[in-house]
Amino acid sequence: MQLTQQQHYRLFSRRAAMLAGAKLVLLGALTGRMYYLQVVEADKYAVLAEENRINLRLLAPLRGRILDRFGVTLATNDQNYRAVVIPEQADDLEATLGMLGRVLPVTESDVARVLRDAERKRPFVPVPVRENLVWDEVARVEINTPDLPGVAIEVEQSRLYPYGGLGAHVLGYVAAVSEGELTGDPLLELPGFRIGKTGAERQYDEALRGSAGNSQVEVNAVGRVIRELTREEGEPGRDVVLTIDMGLQHYAQQRLAGELSASTAVIDVENGEVLALASMPSFDPTGFDRGLSVAEWQALINDELHPLTNKALAGQYAPGSTIKMTVALAALESGLTPAHTVYCPGFMTLGTSRFHCWKEGGHGSLDMLRGIQHSCDVYFYDISRRAGIDAIAAMARRFGLGAMTGIDLPGEKPGVIPDRDWKLGTTGEAWQPGETLVAGIGQGFMLATPLQLALMTARIANGGRAIVPHVRRDAVFAYNDDRGDETAAPPPAAPSMGLPPEHLALVQEGMNLVSNDPGGTAYRARIDVPGMELAGKTGTAQVRRITTAERAIGVIKNEDLPWVRRDHALFVAYAPVAAPRYACAVIVQHGGGGSKVAAPIARDILLECQRRDPARRIPAPYVAASSGPR
């Protein structure tokens, strides 16, 4: 049945009304939503819009300086000029880089890196091309700016070490933050931000780092900076003053430079201040701030002399005869007297084994004082057997051996002072009597660092007070401009180790005879300046076993052996004898005899130390950095 015209009209009207009603409902909902967003939620979205328009950016603070005890700058900041290119301003980026290559050394790898970075970043973000430009290079870029569209010079801060490798192991270095070092501090996430990785830079990184500033900038919808609205500079890092005397450090490193691998530590015996801490060969820490190439890094880590290792803290060596003072003290505490006499025919027999003295024909009859003076191995075999390894180990540990010294630098190694429990726990085997004899002359399992040996010597020299070595000078001090004197609050006295003064006096006199009696093992390395005499102890540590067959035909001399099979040369000393103030330890790796190689180095360092007298006065001003400090 067909609908009439009137029915068609009514049907259309109903549909039109329904459609109109639906439109009104939708329009009402839209109007209500707009009202809700623009009126009810107006404040909220205004804040969101403002946050999208304004970016808050962190500003890296200026890193604090590191100074030596007299205010000489050891680590500071320098301007780093770098060339950047803004891709959107360069008509043809590759062509622009080609033109820049005529002004600066730009390699193919540099071009490839810039093109790759430009694709990943927004076109208005600057892309670094070359870092650490010298002033002549900056000038060439600026002059050619009209021909280098999009190229500009930016200025940042980089870490500068004015003395290069001098004191590098103490200062350490800074480098970019690795992923594992992120702690949630937004400052660490800033591009190009550097933190301390080793040495004092790492130990006091938070103090040196400072706190970040901020900058509010207005940006458009794609993130382009329109203008800077506000700027608040951060708080620069604090300066850190070290106990190091850079003049003495310079001299010590120069004195060690003639050896392939050597290290030394110089300590103030009264308060534990470390005046010099040198490890050779060294390295230039500046390269880590700019970023080492793969070839540079491989050269450093593959060097068999290990220039990155702070041998004064982490080099572990058999202490040899330098340990004999603590063995003597252990024997005295066990009940032996200084008059205890031993006859040395050149060897001692224990069971079926023969233990040799360094002097083939022997020393004859010796008491304890002469045993130290002549460094007689047989004498110390005897008293170590009588005292026992546990007593020797306990005394050595009281003097700072076999454990961390507590110095405020990272990377220290503890060394090894063995006893019965140590061997059983380490190897599962019982201690053997012959091992006690070997330990009595500083061989076998024993290991010590140069810093530990210097600390041991300092505690002997100061009358048995347990000073702790440190490199940060915490005392507040000032200078008197008229006289050049330094005034500082005296540090608290270190606690006594509880040793009888007469025992310490005996080993002190033994060390004095070592250096100042014609029969002493280090007499040729004495200081003959009145009032500056030193007291010392030689040490020669074997790194190979001398067989019976070799002894039968004659022991091969060190100079006839490959370098890696030669003995380590050691020497410990303090000065001046009459009023001890400075203690020094020197180890020359595979250097040969301690009296021949290490003792002259320690003598020269202690003589220079007394001439400078860093604990008591301000030495002469430094010369220019190019020729080193005085």
C-alpha positions in Angstrom: 0.0 0.0 0.0 1.4 3.3 -1.0 1.7 6.3 1.5 -0.2 9.4 0.7 1.6 12.7 0.4 0.3 13.8 3.9 1.7 10.6 5.5 5.1 11.3 3.8 5.1 14.8 5.2 4.3 13.6 8.7 7.1 10.9 8.6 9.7 13.5 7.4 8.7 15.9 10.1 9.1 13.3 12.8 12.6 12.3 11.5 13.6 15.9 11.2 12.5 16.6 14.8 14.4 13.6 16.1 17.5 14.6 14.2 17.2 18.2 15.5 16.7 16.9 19.0 19.8 14.8 18.7 21.8 17.8 17.5 20.5 19.9 20.3 21.6 17.2 22.8 25.1 17.0 21.2 25.4 20.7 21.1 24.4 20.9 24.8 26.9 18.3 25.7 29.6 20.1 23.7 28.6 23.5 25.3 28.7 21.9 28.7 32.1 20.4 28.1 33.4 23.6 26.8 32.0 25.4 29.9 33.6 22.8 32.2 37.0 23.1 30.5 37.0 26.9 30.0 35.3 28.0 33.3 35.4 25.2 35.9 38.9 23.9 34.9 40.3 27.2 33.7 42.9 27.5 36.3 44.2 24.0 35.9 44.7 24.3 32.1 46.1 27.7 32.4 48.8 26.2 34.6 49.4 23.4 32.1 49.6 25.8 29.2 52.1 27.9 31.1 54.2 24.8 31.9 54.3 23.9 28.2 55.3 27.5 27.3 58.0 27.8 30.0 60.8 25.3 30.5 63.0 25.2 33.6 66.5 24.3 32.7 69.3 23.4 35.2 72.6 25.3 35.1 75.8 23.4 36.0 77.7 25.0 38.8 81.4 25.9 38.6 83.5 23.1 40.1 85.6 24.0 43.1 89.4 24.2 42.9 91.9 21.8 44.5 94.8 23.6 46.2 98.0 22.4 47.8 98.8 23.3 51.5 100.2 26.7 50.4 97.4 27.7 48.1 98.9 26.6 44.8 96.2 25.7 42.4 96.4 22.0 41.4 93.0 21.6 39.7 90.8 24.4 38.4 88.4 25.3 35.5 89.2 26.7 32.1 87.1 27.9 29.2 86.4 25.2 26.6 85.7 26.7 23.2 83.8 24.4 20.8 82.5 24.7 17.3 78.8 23.8 16.8 76.5 23.8 13.8 72.8 24.5 13.8 71.4 22.3 11.0 68.3 24.5 10.2 70.6 27.5 9.6 72.9 25.6 7.2 71.5 25.5 3.6 73.5 22.3 2.9 74.8 20.8 6.1 77.3 18.5 4.4 78.6 21.3 2.3 78.9 23.6 5.4 81.0 20.9 7.2 83.2 20.6 4.1 83.8 24.4 4.2 84.5 24.2 8.0 87.0 21.5 7.3 89.1 24.1 5.4 89.3 26.2 8.6 89.5 23.4 11.3 90.7 19.8 11.2 87.4 18.0 10.7 87.7 14.3 10.0 85.4 12.1 8.0 84.3 10.5 11.3 83.5 13.9 12.7 81.3 14.6 9.6 79.5 11.3 9.9 78.9 11.8 13.6 77.4 15.3 13.0 75.2 14.2 10.2 73.9 11.3 12.4 73.3 13.6 15.4 71.5 16.1 13.2 69.0 13.5 12.0 68.2 12.4 15.6 67.8 15.9 17.0 65.5 18.8 16.2 66.9 21.1 13.5 67.4 24.1 15.8 69.5 22.1 18.4 73.2 22.9 18.1 75.4 19.9 17.2 79.0 19.9 18.5 81.6 19.5 15.7 85.0 20.1 17.5 85.8 20.5 21.2 88.7 22.2 23.0 89.6 24.7 20.3 92.7 26.9 20.8 92.4 30.6 20.4 93.8 30.6 16.8 91.2 28.1 15.8 88.4 30.2 17.4 89.7 33.3 15.5 89.7 31.4 12.2 86.1 30.3 12.6 84.9 33.8 13.6 86.7 35.4 10.6 85.0 32.9 8.2 81.6 33.1 9.8 79.9 34.7 6.6 81.0 31.6 4.6 79.9 29.1 7.3 76.1 29.4 7.7 74.9 27.8 10.9 78.4 27.5 12.5 79.0 29.2 15.8 81.4 29.1 18.8 80.1 28.1 22.2 82.0 28.5 25.5 81.8 25.9 28.3 84.0 25.0 31.3 86.5 22.2 31.3 88.8 20.8 34.1 92.3 22.1 34.0 95.3 20.5 35.8 98.1 23.1 35.5 100.9 20.7 36.4 99.8 17.8 34.2 101.0 14.5 35.5 102.4 16.0 38.8 100.3 14.6 41.6 97.8 13.0 39.1 97.3 10.0 41.3 96.4 12.1 44.3 94.2 14.5 42.4 92.5 11.9 40.2 90.4 13.1 37.3 86.9 13.9 36.2 84.9 12.4 33.3 81.4 12.0 32.0 78.8 10.4 34.2 78.2 6.7 33.4 74.8 5.1 33.6 75.7 3.2 36.7 76.6 6.5 38.5 73.2 8.1 38.1 71.6 8.5 41.5 68.5 10.5 40.6 70.3 13.8 41.0 69.2 15.8 37.9 72.5 17.6 37.9 74.2 14.3 36.9 72.0 14.0 33.8 73.1 17.3 32.3 74.8 16.8 28.9 78.6 17.1 29.4 78.5 17.2 33.2 81.6 15.7 34.8 82.2 14.1 38.1 85.3 12.9 40.0 86.3 9.3 39.1 89.5 8.8 41.1 91.7 10.5 43.7 90.6 13.6 45.6 88.3 14.5 42.7 86.2 11.4 43.6 86.7 11.5 47.4 85.5 15.1 47.7 83.3 15.2 44.6 80.1 16.4 46.4 82.0 19.3 48.0 83.7 20.2 44.7 80.5 19.8 42.7 78.4 22.6 44.2 74.7 23.0 43.6 72.8 23.7 40.3 71.3 27.0 39.2 68.3 27.3 36.9 67.0 29.2 33.9 63.4 29.8 32.9 63.0 30.0 29.1 60.0 30.6 26.9 59.6 28.0 24.2 57.1 27.6 21.3 55.1 24.5 20.4 58.1 22.6 19.0 60.4 23.4 21.8 62.4 26.3 20.2 63.7 28.8 22.8 62.0 32.2 22.3 63.6 34.1 25.2 65.1 33.7 28.7 62.7 34.9 31.4 64.7 34.4 34.6 68.1 33.1 35.5 69.5 32.0 38.9 73.1 31.0 39.1 74.0 27.9 41.1 76.4 27.8 44.1 80.0 27.0 43.0 81.7 24.0 44.5 83.9 24.6 47.5 87.7 24.7 47.2 89.5 21.7 48.8 92.9 22.3 50.4 95.2 19.3 50.4 98.1 18.6 52.7 100.3 18.0 49.7 103.3 20.3 49.2 103.4 20.6 45.4 107.0 21.7 45.4 108.0 18.5 47.3 105.7 16.4 45.1 107.4 17.8 42.0 110.8 17.0 43.4 109.8 13.5 44.5 108.4 12.7 41.0 111.5 14.0 39.4 113.6 11.9 41.6 111.6 8.7 40.8 111.5 9.5 37.1 114.8 7.7 36.4 113.2 4.3 37.4 110.8 2.3 35.3 108.3 1.9 38.1 108.6 3.4 41.6 106.6 5.1 44.3 107.0 7.0 47.5 105.1 8.5 50.4 106.1 11.3 52.7 104.2 11.8 56.0 104.3 14.3 58.8 105.0 12.1 61.8 103.2 14.4 64.2 99.8 14.7 62.6 99.7 12.2 59.6 99.5 14.9 56.9 100.7 13.4 53.6 103.2 15.9 52.1 104.0 13.9 48.9 102.5 10.8 47.4 104.1 9.9 44.1 103.7 7.0 41.7 105.6 6.6 38.5 105.0 6.5 35.7 102.2 9.0 35.9 99.5 10.3 33.4 97.9 13.5 32.4 94.4 13.7 33.9 93.3 16.5 31.5 92.7 13.9 28.8 89.9 12.2 30.7 87.9 15.5 30.8 88.1 16.0 27.1 87.5 12.3 26.5 90.3 9.8 25.6 90.4 8.2 22.1 90.2 4.4 21.9 93.9 4.3 21.1 94.8 6.5 24.1 92.8 4.4 26.5 94.2 1.1 25.2 97.7 2.5 25.5 97.1 3.3 29.2 95.4 0.1 30.2 97.8 -2.2 28.3 101.0 -0.5 29.6 102.8 -3.1 31.7 104.0 -0.4 34.0 100.4 0.5 34.9 100.5 4.3 34.9 96.9 4.6 36.1 97.6 2.6 39.3 98.4 4.7 42.4 101.3 2.4 43.5 101.8 4.3 46.7 98.3 3.2 47.8 97.6 0.1 45.8 101.0 -1.3 45.0 101.5 -4.4 47.2 105.0 -5.6 47.7 106.9 -7.9 50.0 108.3 -5.4 52.6 111.6 -7.3 53.0 113.9 -6.1 55.7 112.0 -2.9 56.3 109.7 -5.0 58.5 112.5 -5.9 60.9 111.8 -3.1 63.4 108.3 -4.5 64.1 109.8 -8.0 64.4 112.2 -6.7 67.0 109.5 -5.0 68.9 107.4 -8.2 68.9 110.4 -10.1 70.2 111.0 -7.5 73.0 107.3 -7.7 74.0 107.5 -11.5 74.0 110.3 -11.3 76.7 113.6 -11.2 74.7 116.1 -8.6 75.8 118.2 -6.3 73.7 121.2 -8.2 74.8 119.9 -11.4 73.2 122.8 -12.7 71.0 122.8 -14.8 67.9 125.7 -16.2 66.0 125.3 -15.8 62.2 127.4 -18.2 60.0 125.5 -17.1 56.9 122.6 -19.5 57.3 120.2 -21.2 59.7 119.1 -24.8 59.5 115.5 -25.8 60.4 114.8 -29.4 59.9 116.1 -30.3 56.5 115.9 -26.8 55.2 118.6 -24.1 55.1 117.6 -20.4 55.4 120.3 -18.1 54.1 121.5 -14.7 55.3 122.0 -12.0 52.6 125.7 -11.9 53.6 127.1 -15.2 52.4 129.9 -15.4 55.0 127.7 -14.4 57.9 127.9 -11.6 60.4 129.3 -13.4 63.4 127.8 -12.8 66.9 125.3 -10.0 67.1 122.9 -8.5 69.7 119.6 -6.9 68.7 120.9 -3.4 68.0 123.6 -4.7 65.7 121.2 -7.1 64.2 119.1 -4.1 63.0 122.2 -2.1 62.0 123.5 -4.9 59.8 120.1 -6.3 58.8 121.2 -9.8 59.7 118.7 -12.3 58.4 119.9 -15.1 60.7 119.4 -12.9 63.7 115.8 -12.2 62.7 115.2 -15.9 61.8 116.1 -16.7 65.4 114.0 -14.0 67.2 111.0 -14.5 64.9 111.0 -18.2 65.7 111.1 -17.4 69.4 108.4 -14.7 69.2 106.1 -16.7 66.9 104.1 -15.6 63.9 101.0 -14.5 65.8 103.0 -12.0 67.9 104.8 -10.7 64.9 101.5 -10.2 63.0 99.9 -8.5 66.0 102.8 -6.0 66.3 102.9 -5.3 62.5 99.1 -4.6 62.5 99.6 -2.1 65.4 101.9 -0.2 63.1 99.4 0.0 60.3 100.3 -3.0 58.2 97.9 -5.6 56.8 94.9 -3.2 56.8 93.6 0.0 55.3 95.4 3.0 56.8 92.3 5.1 56.7 93.7 7.6 54.2 91.0 9.8 52.6 91.6 8.6 49.0 89.9 5.8 47.1 91.6 2.7 45.7 93.8 1.8 48.7 94.8 -1.9 49.1 95.2 -3.5 52.5 98.3 -5.6 52.0 98.7 -8.9 53.8 100.1 -9.7 57.3 99.7 -13.5 57.7 99.2 -15.5 60.9 98.0 -19.0 61.7 94.3 -18.2 61.3 94.9 -16.3 58.1 96.7 -19.2 56.4 94.1 -21.7 57.6 91.3 -19.6 56.4 92.9 -18.7 53.1 94.6 -21.9 52.0 93.0 -24.5 54.3 96.5 -25.5 55.4 98.3 -25.2 58.8 101.1 -22.8 59.4 104.6 -24.2 59.0 107.6 -23.2 61.2 109.7 -22.3 58.2 107.1 -19.7 57.2 107.7 -17.9 60.5 111.3 -17.5 59.6 110.5 -16.2 56.2 107.9 -13.8 57.6 110.6 -12.5 60.0 112.5 -11.0 57.1 109.4 -9.6 55.3 109.0 -12.3 52.7 106.6 -15.2 52.1 103.0 -14.1 52.3 103.7 -10.6 53.6 102.6 -7.7 51.4 102.6 -4.0 52.2 102.1 -0.7 50.3 104.6 2.3 50.3 102.0 4.3 52.3 101.8 1.6 55.0 105.6 1.4 55.3 105.7 5.2 55.6 103.0 5.1 58.3 104.9 2.3 60.2 108.1 4.5 60.1 106.2 7.6 61.3 104.7 5.7 64.2 108.2 4.5 65.2 109.6 8.0 64.9 106.9 9.8 66.9 107.2 7.6 69.9 104.4 5.1 69.2 101.4 7.4 68.5 98.8 6.0 66.1 98.6 8.8 63.6 96.3 8.4 60.6 97.4 9.6 57.2 95.2 12.1 55.4 95.4 14.4 52.3 92.7 17.0 53.2 93.8 19.8 55.4 90.8 20.3 57.6 92.4 22.8 60.0 91.4 26.4 59.4 94.6 28.3 58.7 95.6 31.8 57.8 98.8 33.5 56.6 100.6 36.4 58.1 101.5 38.8 55.3 104.3 40.4 57.1 106.3 37.3 58.1 104.9 34.7 55.8 104.2 32.4 58.8 101.3 30.0 58.9 99.0 29.8 62.0 96.6 27.0 62.6 94.7 25.4 65.5 96.9 22.4 66.6 95.3 19.1 65.8 94.4 16.7 68.7 97.3 14.4 69.6 97.1 10.9 68.2 96.5 8.1 70.8 99.4 6.1 72.2 100.0 2.6 71.0 101.1 1.6 74.5 104.6 0.5 73.6 107.4 0.8 76.2 109.6 3.9 75.4 112.8 1.9 75.8 111.7 -0.6 73.1 111.0 2.2 70.7 114.3 3.9 71.6 116.2 0.7 70.7 114.7 0.4 67.2 115.2 4.1 66.7 118.9 3.8 67.6 119.1 0.7 65.3 117.8 2.8 62.4 120.2 5.6 63.3 123.1 3.1 63.1 121.9 1.8 59.8 122.4 5.3 58.2 125.0 7.0 60.4 127.5 4.3 61.5 130.1 3.3 58.9 129.0 -0.3 59.4 125.4 0.4 58.6 123.8 -1.0 55.5 122.7 2.5 54.3 125.8 4.5 55.4 126.6 5.5 51.8 123.1 7.1 51.5 123.3 9.1 54.7 122.5 12.9 55.0 125.7 14.6 56.1 124.2 18.0 56.7 124.4 18.7 60.5 121.0 18.7 62.1 119.3 17.0 59.1 120.5 13.4 59.5 118.1 10.6 58.8 117.5 7.2 60.4 116.5 4.5 58.0 116.2 0.8 57.2 117.0 -0.9 53.9 115.0 -3.7 52.3 115.5 -6.0 49.3 112.5 -8.2 48.5 113.0 -11.2 46.3 110.5 -12.0 43.6 112.0 -15.3 42.6 113.3 -18.4 44.4 117.0 -18.9 44.4 117.7 -22.7 44.0 120.4 -24.7 45.6 122.0 -25.3 42.2 122.2 -21.5 41.6 123.7 -21.0 45.0 126.3 -23.6 44.2 127.5 -21.9 41.1 126.9 -18.3 42.4 123.7 -16.3 42.7 122.9 -14.4 39.5 123.2 -10.6 40.0 120.1 -8.4 39.6 121.6 -6.5 36.6 122.0 -9.8 34.8 118.4 -10.9 35.2 115.3 -9.8 33.1 113.7 -6.7 34.7 110.6 -8.6 35.9 112.8 -11.1 37.8 114.9 -8.5 39.7 114.4 -7.8 43.4 112.3 -4.9 44.6 114.4 -2.2 46.3 113.0 -0.6 49.4 114.0 2.0 52.0 112.1 3.6 54.9 113.5 6.5 56.9 112.6 9.5 59.1 114.4 12.8 59.7 115.8 14.7 61.4 117.1 12.1 63.9 117.2 14.5 66.8 113.7 15.8 66.4 111.7 13.5 64.0 109.2 15.3 61.8 109.1 13.6 58.4 108.9 9.9 57.5 109.4 8.5 54.0 109.1 5.2 52.2 110.4 4.4 48.7 109.9 1.3 46.7 111.5 0.8 43.3 109.9 -2.1 41.5 112.5 -4.6 40.3 115.1 -2.0 41.2 117.6 -4.4 42.9 119.2 -3.6 46.2 117.5 -1.3 48.7 120.7 0.4 49.9 122.0 1.0 46.4 118.8 2.2 44.6 116.0 3.1 47.0 118.0 4.6 49.9 119.6 7.5 47.8 116.2 8.5 46.5 114.7 8.6 50.0 117.7 10.5 51.3 117.3 13.2 48.6 113.6 13.5 49.2 114.0 13.8 53.0 116.8 16.4 52.5 114.6 18.4 50.1 111.7 18.0 52.6 113.7 19.5 55.4 115.0 22.3 53.3 111.5 23.2 52.4 110.2 22.4 55.9 106.5 22.4 54.8 105.2 21.5 58.3 106.7 24.6 59.8 107.0 27.5 57.3 106.0 28.6 53.8 108.7 27.9 51.3 109.9 30.2 48.6 107.3 31.1 45.9 106.7 28.8 43.0 108.1 29.4 39.5 106.0 29.2 36.4 103.9 26.1 35.9 105.8 25.3 32.7 109.0 24.5 34.6 107.3 23.1 37.7 107.0 24.3 41.3 110.0 25.0 43.4 
